[in-house]
């Protein structure tokens, strides 16, 4: 069923009004004077590239953040949410892109967890019956409500999250990237569920980078760029290319391809038929020394899965990886590290840094063996290396004893990257979202450090959802969508519009 077949019959009452809302984080204005309305019975798309302000708007609607200025009205009444519980009590249900289901609990328990509208007491039999209806609504007809979340696939977990939202007595459903981990069959179940609740008079805000889904499901779409509303238009009146153009605006071509530095034609890293379960399939990559390869894709496209698999961090990976002609065992981070493959996680706080430890300890964490004789560390030599690394990444050496948690996000990211610098054994550097949450100056400094690694002869492969990062950093741009590579081009052959079109499957009219 297409969007035109689900069009709202005539004007509908306004259910949600966002009136001049703004929100800042320190000196950064994330959302500036944004206004739009959502009608009862409507699926309303919210689109914009990374950093456009969509997530901040969603969090304000869900009570997770409060606006600095402006008003939010639901059903004509002002909604001054101070918590997510307040928002839920006013009929707002959020399906966040960060899953909130509890792995150690059953599906049934998760479905009703935290629901303020649930009765205090309900028999297990009644709960199972209600759970069965919710699971059926999202296509999980064969899933036992007593199954534990930890035993489910990521796609099943996402569907349970959506089912939980549907089970709340809500008038406004907000779905933030709800299909990132779902198959096409699962997506159709989600669409049917959304259409059902909106047909009953509720409203849904659908946040997605998948523009084909927005065009199919949504009646209208609001586009944001740089924290501001660009416009709100009926999807029946625009094309996917129009939507891309609204998201991009006027993009100055300030980014230029990195100067060629005596390219070496020999391939150092070979990846063949790499698959990671249902997340990626048939990925092939041939990477030369001294070059930077940017994997461009939206959340759930498979780019992060590729770099993690090459780093040996995916137990379900299959295929072949060879470095300088020698095979590297998949599923073994030890084998990848021993071969000369270094990995910088996109989750610096969860996976990368020891937040309670010093900057020095974090910088030298992977070098202890090299500075140990008979199990005794050569502390002076280790300190000297830490000082040199501090100077390389632009942090004052006198801060080495400080806890890394006291650094800004940009400096934390530089410390994480610093572990991989000035190592003769690093042949491949893999990075996942290397500048996530980093300010403009920090991004430029990190990009310079990454270029330095490539200039020293290593292969660099990074995954990013950020168009400007791809344009500024990559020598070769590899676009992914739905777990597969859809294009591979030299940086000089692409621009922002062509990359975004590949990432979203929506081409600008007249684009090459």
RODO-2510 file (C-alpha; in nm, 4 decimals, decimal comma):
residues 512
     n   res          X          Y          Z
     1     x     0,0000     0,0000     0,0000
     2     x     0,1341     0,3418    -0,0948
     3     x     0,1125     0,6718     0,0857
     4     x    -0,1571     0,7978    -0,1515
     5     x    -0,3762     0,5036    -0,0521
     6     x    -0,3490     0,6018     0,3140
     7     x    -0,4198     0,9718     0,2670
     8     x    -0,6218     1,1495     0,5340
     9     x    -0,9765     1,2184     0,4170
    10     x    -1,0184     1,5933     0,4700
    11     x    -0,8761     1,8187     0,7426
    12     x    -0,8303     1,6499     1,0788
    13     x    -0,8027     1,8128     1,4224
    14     x    -0,4550     1,9110     1,5367
    15     x    -0,3274     1,6683     1,7995
    16     x     0,0244     1,8077     1,8518
    17     x     0,1547     2,1618     1,8162
    18     x     0,5233     2,2500     1,8434
    19     x     0,5411     2,6271     1,8733
    20     x     0,8750     2,8085     1,8447
    21     x     1,0719     2,5457     2,0341
    22     x     1,4451     2,5955     2,0929
    23     x     1,7067     2,4004     2,2857
    24     x     2,0782     2,4632     2,3443
    25     x     2,3588     2,2555     2,4912
    26     x     2,6116     2,5020     2,6226
    27     x     2,7067     2,7273     2,3326
    28     x     2,5622     2,4868     2,0729
    29     x     2,2061     2,5627     1,9585
    30     x     2,0724     2,2204     1,8657
    31     x     1,7156     2,3331     1,7848
    32     x     1,6191     2,6899     1,6943
    33     x     1,2607     2,8220     1,6784
    34     x     1,1047     2,5058     1,5350
    35     x     0,7276     2,4982     1,4749
    36     x     0,4989     2,2410     1,3119
    37     x     0,1691     2,0586     1,3733
    38     x     0,0680     1,6945     1,3634
    39     x    -0,2952     1,6004     1,3013
    40     x    -0,4994     1,3178     1,4426
    41     x    -0,4958     1,0186     1,2061
    42     x    -0,1703     1,1317     1,0461
    43     x     0,1663     0,9636     1,0009
    44     x     0,4033     1,2604     1,0040
    45     x     0,7599     1,2136     0,8825
    46     x     1,0518     1,3936     1,0456
    47     x     1,3625     1,3983     0,8287
    48     x     1,7029     1,5599     0,8230
    49     x     2,0642     1,4570     0,8018
    50     x     2,2668     1,3744     1,1128
    51     x     2,2925     1,6773     1,3396
    52     x     1,9776     1,8392     1,1986
    53     x     1,8099     1,8426     1,5417
    54     x     1,5570     1,5618     1,4956
    55     x     1,6644     1,3628     1,8000
    56     x     1,6518     1,6722     2,0213
    57     x     1,2954     1,7432     1,9096
    58     x     1,1996     1,3810     1,9759
    59     x     1,3509     1,3902     2,3244
    60     x     1,1601     1,7082     2,4093
    61     x     0,8337     1,5520     2,2930
    62     x     0,9064     1,2422     2,5024
    63     x     0,9905     1,4390     2,8183
    64     x     1,3581     1,3432     2,8148
    65     x     1,4625     1,7054     2,7569
    66     x     1,2878     2,0348     2,8219
    67     x     1,2809     2,3236     2,5716
    68     x     1,4630     2,6452     2,6596
    69     x     1,2020     2,8412     2,4663
    70     x     0,8666     2,7755     2,3009
    71     x     0,5707     2,5525     2,3779
    72     x     0,4509     2,1992     2,3172
    73     x     0,0715     2,1508     2,3090
    74     x    -0,1148     1,8206     2,3001
    75     x    -0,4845     1,8317     2,2225
    76     x    -0,4714     2,2094     2,2611
    77     x    -0,3373     2,1970     2,6166
    78     x     0,0148     2,3028     2,7042
    79     x     0,2427     2,0096     2,7924
    80     x     0,5178     2,1005     3,0371
    81     x     0,6881     1,7633     3,0579
    82     x     0,9543     1,7261     3,3245
    83     x     1,0091     1,3535     3,2696
    84     x     0,9346     1,0659     3,0358
    85     x     0,6684     0,9550     3,2824
    86     x     0,4912     1,2901     3,2438
    87     x     0,4885     1,2507     2,8670
    88     x     0,3569     0,8965     2,8892
    89     x     0,0777     1,0102     3,1205
    90     x    -0,0254     1,2645     2,8540
    91     x    -0,0459     0,9934     2,5896
    92     x     0,3004     0,9998     2,4302
    93     x     0,4682     0,6669     2,3494
    94     x     0,8276     0,6618     2,2246
    95     x     1,0088     0,3899     2,0344
    96     x     1,3687     0,5065     2,0599
    97     x     1,6457     0,4001     1,8241
    98     x     1,8379     0,2929     2,1358
    99     x     1,6531    -0,0180     2,2547
   100     x     1,5247    -0,0073     2,6121
   101     x     1,4051    -0,3668     2,6474
   102     x     1,5661    -0,5525     2,9393
   103     x     1,7552    -0,8637     2,8182
   104     x     1,7236    -1,0512     3,1500
   105     x     1,3411    -1,0284     3,1527
   106     x     1,0813    -1,2133     2,9487
   107     x     0,9043    -1,0659     2,6485
   108     x     0,5836    -1,0519     2,8517
   109     x     0,7457    -0,8620     3,1388
   110     x     0,9068    -0,6170     2,8967
   111     x     0,5777    -0,5467     2,7218
   112     x     0,4212    -0,4058     3,0380
   113     x     0,7307    -0,2712     3,2109
   114     x     0,6997     0,0965     3,3020
   115     x     0,3501     0,1371     3,1575
   116     x     0,1714     0,3889     3,3821
   117     x    -0,1643     0,2862     3,2335
   118     x    -0,1293    -0,0763     3,3433
   119     x    -0,3416    -0,1991     3,6366
   120     x    -0,1528    -0,2864     3,9520
   121     x    -0,2758    -0,6454     3,9433
   122     x    -0,3488    -0,8666     3,6433
   123     x    -0,3410    -1,2417     3,6248
   124     x    -0,0625    -1,4083     3,4302
   125     x    -0,3252    -1,5574     3,2017
   126     x    -0,4705    -1,2157     3,1219
   127     x    -0,1229    -1,0759     3,0684
   128     x    -0,0347    -1,3570     2,8271
   129     x    -0,3545    -1,2978     2,6310
   130     x    -0,2859    -0,9258     2,6011
   131     x     0,0793    -0,9911     2,5140
   132     x    -0,0271    -1,2337     2,2427
   133     x    -0,2383    -0,9654     2,0769
   134     x     0,0425    -0,7086     2,0865
   135     x     0,2997    -0,9505     1,9438
   136     x     0,0627    -1,0597     1,6677
   137     x     0,0137    -0,6933     1,5723
   138     x     0,3824    -0,6624     1,4805
   139     x     0,4114    -1,0008     1,3116
   140     x     0,5663    -1,1981     1,6000
   141     x     0,2958    -1,4622     1,5779
   142     x     0,5269    -1,7504     1,6690
   143     x     0,7093    -1,5825     1,9562
   144     x     0,6394    -1,7192     2,3046
   145     x     0,5645    -1,4299     2,5452
   146     x     0,7628    -1,6188     2,8110
   147     x     1,0799    -1,6183     2,5982
   148     x     1,3672    -1,4071     2,7288
   149     x     1,4763    -1,0965     2,5398
   150     x     1,8421    -1,2028     2,5562
   151     x     1,7567    -1,5030     2,3354
   152     x     1,6007    -1,2912     2,0600
   153     x     1,7576    -1,1418     1,7500
   154     x     1,8027    -0,7651     1,7272
   155     x     1,5131    -0,7471     1,4836
   156     x     1,2845    -0,9355     1,7213
   157     x     1,3890    -0,7087     2,0071
   158     x     1,3009    -0,4044     1,7981
   159     x     0,9577    -0,5478     1,7218
   160     x     0,8976    -0,6167     2,0930
   161     x     0,9907    -0,2527     2,1607
   162     x     0,7324    -0,1393     1,9054
   163     x     0,4709    -0,3788     2,0444
   164     x     0,5276    -0,2340     2,3918
   165     x     0,4628     0,1179     2,2626
   166     x     0,1450     0,0017     2,0896
   167     x     0,0251    -0,1449     2,4192
   168     x     0,0292     0,1922     2,5901
   169     x    -0,2869     0,4035     2,5893
   170     x    -0,1253     0,6668     2,3735
   171     x    -0,2591     0,9228     2,1326
   172     x     0,0825     1,0139     1,9907
   173     x     0,3369     0,7521     1,8862
   174     x     0,6950     0,8598     1,8114
   175     x     0,9082     0,6085     1,6241
   176     x     1,2773     0,6998     1,5923
   177     x     1,4539     0,4859     1,3268
   178     x     1,2280     0,1883     1,4104
   179     x     1,3236    -0,0274     1,1103
   180     x     1,7039    -0,0031     1,1204
   181     x     1,7441    -0,3722     1,2118
   182     x     1,4323    -0,5145     1,0421
   183     x     1,3750    -0,7224     0,7312
   184     x     1,1363    -0,6078     0,4576
   185     x     0,8703    -0,8481     0,5879
   186     x     0,9068    -0,7120     0,9434
   187     x     0,8876    -0,3558     0,8127
   188     x     0,5541    -0,4271     0,6467
   189     x     0,4176    -0,5577     0,9786
   190     x     0,5288    -0,2356     1,1476
   191     x     0,3652    -0,0272     0,8746
   192     x     0,0380    -0,2148     0,9187
   193     x     0,0460    -0,1565     1,2945
   194     x     0,1131     0,2159     1,2487
   195     x    -0,1667     0,2490     0,9951
   196     x    -0,4026     0,0710     1,2333
   197     x    -0,3417     0,3059     1,5275
   198     x    -0,3610     0,6177     1,3098
   199     x    -0,6837     0,4933     1,1494
   200     x    -0,8238     0,4844     1,5042
   201     x    -0,7536     0,8577     1,5442
   202     x    -0,4057     0,8553     1,6950
   203     x    -0,1059     1,0262     1,5354
   204     x     0,2458     0,8990     1,4642
   205     x     0,5738     1,0813     1,4097
   206     x     0,8047     0,8687     1,1972
   207     x     1,1754     0,9585     1,2120
   208     x     1,3837     0,7811     0,9509
   209     x     1,6811     0,8138     0,7172
   210     x     1,5102     0,5649     0,4868
   211     x     1,3401     0,8104     0,2565
   212     x     1,1578     0,5433     0,0575
   213     x     0,9809     0,4412     0,3799
   214     x     0,8925     0,8033     0,4574
   215     x     0,7467     0,8489     0,1098
   216     x     0,5414     0,5292     0,1360
   217     x     0,4101     0,5624     0,4915
   218     x     0,3818     0,9316     0,5765
   219     x     0,1109     1,1789     0,4801
   220     x     0,3308     1,4832     0,5398
   221     x     0,6955     1,5319     0,6232
   222     x     0,8788     1,8025     0,8157
   223     x     1,2412     1,8493     0,7116
   224     x     1,5032     1,9922     0,9480
   225     x     1,8520     2,1191     0,8723
   226     x     2,1077     2,2706     1,1109
   227     x     1,8574     2,2803     1,3966
   228     x     1,5896     2,4635     1,2019
   229     x     1,2702     2,3643     1,0220
   230     x     1,3152     2,3852     0,6457
   231     x     0,9521     2,3117     0,5648
   232     x     0,6520     2,0819     0,6030
   233     x     0,5089     1,9331     0,2823
   234     x     0,2663     1,6569     0,1758
   235     x     0,4630     1,3579     0,0536
   236     x     0,2197     1,3292    -0,2373
   237     x     0,3501     1,6633    -0,3653
   238     x     0,7239     1,5827    -0,3697
   239     x     0,9685     1,3192    -0,4911
   240     x     1,2469     1,1454    -0,3060
   241     x     1,4887     1,3729    -0,4886
   242     x     1,3020     1,6800    -0,3626
   243     x     1,3340     1,5462    -0,0102
   244     x     1,7092     1,4961    -0,0492
   245     x     1,7428     1,8521    -0,1793
   246     x     1,5522     1,9905     0,1211
   247     x     1,7749     1,7969     0,3600
   248     x     2,0956     1,9131     0,1948
   249     x     2,0127     2,2731     0,1107
   250     x     2,2953     2,4575    -0,0582
   251     x     2,6065     2,2487     0,0001
   252     x     2,9302     2,4374    -0,0684
   253     x     3,1961     2,2085    -0,2030
   254     x     3,4571     2,3041     0,0534
   255     x     3,5779     1,9486     0,0858
   256     x     3,8261     1,8417    -0,1772
   257     x     3,9832     1,5033    -0,2458
   258     x     4,3018     1,4389    -0,0494
   259     x     4,6087     1,4906    -0,2619
   260     x     4,7501     1,1720    -0,4073
   261     x     5,0726     1,0786    -0,2307
   262     x     5,2484     0,8328    -0,4564
   263     x     4,9785     0,5653    -0,4526
   264     x     5,1033     0,2121    -0,4191
   265     x     4,9104    -0,0166    -0,6511
   266     x     4,9542    -0,3240    -0,4339
   267     x     4,6532    -0,4245    -0,2265
   268     x     4,7295    -0,4696     0,1432
   269     x     4,3847    -0,5634     0,2780
   270     x     4,1494    -0,8009     0,0973
   271     x     3,7965    -0,8785     0,2180
   272     x     3,5961    -1,1363     0,0282
   273     x     3,2289    -1,2349     0,0643
   274     x     3,2106    -1,0992     0,4204
   275     x     2,8763    -1,1581     0,5926
   276     x     2,7628    -1,1049     0,9515
   277     x     2,4416    -1,2963     1,0005
   278     x     2,1541    -1,1036     0,8441
   279     x     2,3230    -0,7650     0,9019
   280     x     2,5654    -0,7675     0,6080
   281     x     2,6168    -1,0009     0,3148
   282     x     2,8657    -1,0502     0,0345
   283     x     3,0905    -0,7538     0,1173
   284     x     3,4097    -0,7288    -0,0908
   285     x     3,6879    -0,4757    -0,0380
   286     x     4,0380    -0,4318    -0,1803
   287     x     4,2317    -0,1634     0,0047
   288     x     4,5711    -0,0170    -0,0817
   289     x     4,8341     0,1122     0,1605
   290     x     4,8206     0,4814     0,2390
   291     x     4,4583     0,5269     0,1335
   292     x     4,1483     0,6124     0,3346
   293     x     3,8270     0,4213     0,2608
   294     x     3,5016     0,5728     0,3856
   295     x     3,2061     0,3385     0,4391
   296     x     2,9049     0,5679     0,4036
   297     x     2,5668     0,4528     0,5276
   298     x     2,2787     0,5326     0,7558
   299     x     2,2157     0,3659     1,0908
   300     x     2,1632    -0,0065     1,0311
   301     x     2,3176    -0,0040     0,6825
   302     x     2,5927    -0,2473     0,7825
   303     x     2,8938    -0,0135     0,7755
   304     x     2,9689    -0,0549     1,1469
   305     x     2,9255    -0,4314     1,1169
   306     x     3,1893    -0,4471     0,8427
   307     x     3,4615    -0,2711     1,0435
   308     x     3,3778    -0,4740     1,3551
   309     x     3,3961    -0,7985     1,1584
   310     x     3,7352    -0,7128     1,0078
   311     x     3,8528    -0,6337     1,3621
   312     x     3,7524    -0,9846     1,4718
   313     x     3,4653    -0,8648     1,6896
   314     x     3,1785    -1,0505     1,5193
   315     x     3,1512    -1,4185     1,6215
   316     x     2,8973    -1,4836     1,3448
   317     x     3,1154    -1,3419     1,0657
   318     x     3,1885    -1,5529     0,7600
   319     x     3,4004    -1,4953     0,4510
   320     x     3,7730    -1,4260     0,4122
   321     x     4,0088    -1,1512     0,5254
   322     x     4,3715    -1,1390     0,4088
   323     x     4,6340    -0,8858     0,5104
   324     x     4,9490    -0,8655     0,3018
   325     x     4,8568    -1,2027     0,1544
   326     x     4,8169    -1,3788     0,4881
   327     x     4,4757    -1,4980     0,6146
   328     x     4,3328    -1,3351     0,9278
   329     x     4,0942    -1,5449     1,1362
   330     x     3,7445    -1,4018     1,1628
   331     x     3,5792    -1,3831     1,5036
   332     x     3,9105    -1,3395     1,6857
   333     x     4,0147    -0,9905     1,7998
   334     x     4,3437    -1,1410     1,9163
   335     x     4,4212    -1,2683     1,5654
   336     x     4,3284    -0,9333     1,4106
   337     x     4,5473    -0,7414     1,6562
   338     x     4,8401    -0,9780     1,6068
   339     x     4,8123    -0,9260     1,2300
   340     x     4,8417    -0,5475     1,2719
   341     x     4,4740    -0,4458     1,2669
   342     x     4,3752    -0,1705     1,5117
   343     x     4,0141    -0,0776     1,5878
   344     x     3,8651     0,2429     1,7325
   345     x     3,5110     0,1838     1,8618
   346     x     3,2232     0,4192     1,7915
   347     x     3,1211     0,3839     2,1577
   348     x     3,4142     0,5430     2,3353
   349     x     3,2483     0,5329     2,6781
   350     x     3,0982     0,1849     2,6568
   351     x     3,3748     0,0016     2,4698
   352     x     3,6761     0,2254     2,4241
   353     x     3,7906     0,4066     2,7351
   354     x     3,8522     0,3214     3,0995
   355     x     3,6660     0,6254     3,2271
   356     x     3,7860     0,5954     3,5858
   357     x     4,1509     0,5657     3,4832
   358     x     4,4017     0,8342     3,3948
   359     x     4,4733     0,9724     3,0505
   360     x     4,8148     0,8047     3,0634
   361     x     4,6664     0,4655     3,1484
   362     x     4,4218     0,4932     2,8596
   363     x     4,6860     0,6018     2,6079
   364     x     4,9234     0,3193     2,6973
   365     x     4,6720     0,0411     2,7716
   366     x     4,7653    -0,1569     2,4608
   367     x     5,1447    -0,1122     2,4983
   368     x     5,2126    -0,2597     2,8397
   369     x     5,3706    -0,5796     2,7084
   370     x     5,6240    -0,3816     2,5051
   371     x     5,7386    -0,1983     2,8174
   372     x     5,7541    -0,4947     3,0527
   373     x     6,0643    -0,6927     3,1496
   374     x     6,0015    -1,0027     3,3560
   375     x     5,6572    -0,8743     3,4452
   376     x     5,7906    -0,5401     3,5707
   377     x     5,6843    -0,2267     3,3872
   378     x     5,9436     0,0288     3,2800
   379     x     5,7426     0,3227     3,4102
   380     x     5,9785     0,5952     3,2903
   381     x     5,9735     0,4643     2,9336
   382     x     5,5947     0,4263     2,9477
   383     x     5,5591     0,7840     3,0718
   384     x     5,7809     0,9093     2,7897
   385     x     5,5583     0,7395     2,5320
   386     x     5,2470     0,8851     2,6965
   387     x     5,4000     1,2353     2,6838
   388     x     5,4839     1,1938     2,3144
   389     x     5,1315     1,0723     2,2381
   390     x     4,9792     1,3609     2,4332
   391     x     5,1787     1,6044     2,2262
   392     x     5,0751     1,4260     1,9066
   393     x     4,7032     1,4496     1,9862
   394     x     4,7177     1,8058     2,1176
   395     x     4,6601     1,7491     2,4909
   396     x     4,8937     1,9066     2,7464
   397     x     5,1209     1,6388     2,8993
   398     x     5,0643     1,7784     3,2483
   399     x     4,7089     1,6455     3,2250
   400     x     4,8286     1,2834     3,1979
   401     x     4,7389     1,1992     3,5637
   402     x     4,3802     1,3271     3,5226
   403     x     4,0887     1,0862     3,4828
   404     x     3,9962     1,0615     3,1154
   405     x     3,6316     1,1174     3,2145
   406     x     3,7184     1,4837     3,2819
   407     x     3,8061     1,5481     2,9177
   408     x     3,5671     1,6850     2,6579
   409     x     3,4163     1,4414     2,4103
   410     x     3,6610     1,5510     2,1420
   411     x     3,9646     1,5022     2,3637
   412     x     3,8344     1,1649     2,4825
   413     x     3,8088     1,0580     2,1197
   414     x     4,1649     1,1785     2,0555
   415     x     4,2892     0,9705     2,3483
   416     x     4,1126     0,6643     2,2068
   417     x     4,2706     0,7248     1,8664
   418     x     4,6062     0,8032     2,0293
   419     x     4,6429     0,4399     2,1360
   420     x     4,6875     0,3491     1,7701
   421     x     4,9355     0,6243     1,6812
   422     x     5,3112     0,5879     1,6408
   423     x     5,2959     0,2108     1,6241
   424     x     5,5043     0,0446     1,3587
   425     x     5,2895    -0,2668     1,3837
   426     x     4,9637    -0,0942     1,2808
   427     x     4,8979    -0,1941     0,9212
   428     x     4,5224    -0,1324     0,9166
   429     x     4,3300     0,1266     1,1183
   430     x     3,9542     0,0674     1,1485
   431     x     3,7262     0,3358     1,2919
   432     x     3,3532     0,3441     1,3622
   433     x     3,2050     0,6975     1,3665
   434     x     3,5452     0,8531     1,4464
   435     x     3,4073     1,1982     1,5386
   436     x     3,0645     1,1208     1,6859
   437     x     2,9696     1,3926     1,9346
   438     x     3,2815     1,5981     1,8648
   439     x     3,2824     1,9744     1,7932
   440     x     3,4075     2,1291     1,4700
   441     x     3,7596     2,2000     1,5924
   442     x     3,7946     1,8543     1,7452
   443     x     3,6746     1,6940     1,4214
   444     x     3,9398     1,8758     1,2198
   445     x     4,2126     1,7679     1,4635
   446     x     4,0988     1,4038     1,4607
   447     x     4,0780     1,4020     1,0813
   448     x     4,4358     1,5320     1,0649
   449     x     4,5521     1,2502     1,2939
   450     x     4,3769     0,9901     1,0777
   451     x     4,5329     1,1322     0,7606
   452     x     4,8689     1,1089     0,9330
   453     x     4,8213     0,7355     0,9884
   454     x     4,7451     0,6889     0,6176
   455     x     5,0406     0,9055     0,5179
   456     x     5,2643     0,6672     0,7133
   457     x     5,1475     0,3826     0,4863
   458     x     4,8642     0,2158     0,6769
   459     x     4,5264     0,1268     0,5303
   460     x     4,2467     0,3281     0,6920
   461     x     3,8831     0,2137     0,6780
   462     x     3,6181     0,4135     0,8626
   463     x     3,2395     0,3908     0,8910
   464     x     3,0384     0,7112     0,9152
   465     x     2,6832     0,8390     0,8817
   466     x     2,8157     1,1946     0,8409
   467     x     2,8262     1,3228     0,4837
   468     x     3,0747     1,6017     0,5523
   469     x     3,3082     1,3578     0,7257
   470     x     3,3002     1,1247     0,4261
   471     x     3,3693     1,4165     0,1914
   472     x     3,6547     1,5600     0,3976
   473     x     3,8335     1,2389     0,4872
   474     x     3,7841     0,9588     0,2338
   475     x     3,9951     0,8859    -0,0732
   476     x     3,7463     0,6173    -0,1763
   477     x     3,3758     0,6343    -0,0901
   478     x     3,1902     0,3047    -0,0457
   479     x     2,8160     0,3457     0,0080
   480     x     2,6159     0,0765     0,1860
   481     x     2,2434     0,0206     0,2211
   482     x     2,0570    -0,2771     0,3620
   483     x     2,3752    -0,4655     0,4486
   484     x     2,5285    -0,4591     0,1000
   485     x     2,7645    -0,2310    -0,0922
   486     x     2,5694    -0,0288    -0,3485
   487     x     2,8544     0,1812    -0,4914
   488     x     3,2304     0,2353    -0,4736
   489     x     3,3803     0,5499    -0,6233
   490     x     3,6848     0,7712    -0,5995
   491     x     3,6307     1,0824    -0,3891
   492     x     3,6708     1,3090    -0,6948
   493     x     3,3722     1,1347    -0,8556
   494     x     3,1170     1,2045    -0,5796
   495     x     2,9437     1,4930    -0,4061
   496     x     2,7059     1,5167    -0,1110
   497     x     2,3950     1,4625    -0,3239
   498     x     2,5228     1,1474    -0,4960
   499     x     2,6399     0,9900    -0,1681
   500     x     2,3112     1,0635     0,0075
   501     x     2,1193     0,9261    -0,2897
   502     x     2,3176     0,6006    -0,2679
   503     x     2,2669     0,5824     0,1090
   504     x     1,8907     0,6396     0,0877
   505     x     1,8001     0,5088    -0,2595
   506     x     1,6585     0,8475    -0,3584
   507     x     1,8270     1,0256    -0,6490
   508     x     1,8171     1,3968    -0,7218
   509     x     1,6741     1,4735    -1,0630
   510     x     1,9649     1,5429    -1,2920
   511     x     2,2211     1,4063    -1,0451
   512     x     2,4995     1,2007    -1,1930
***
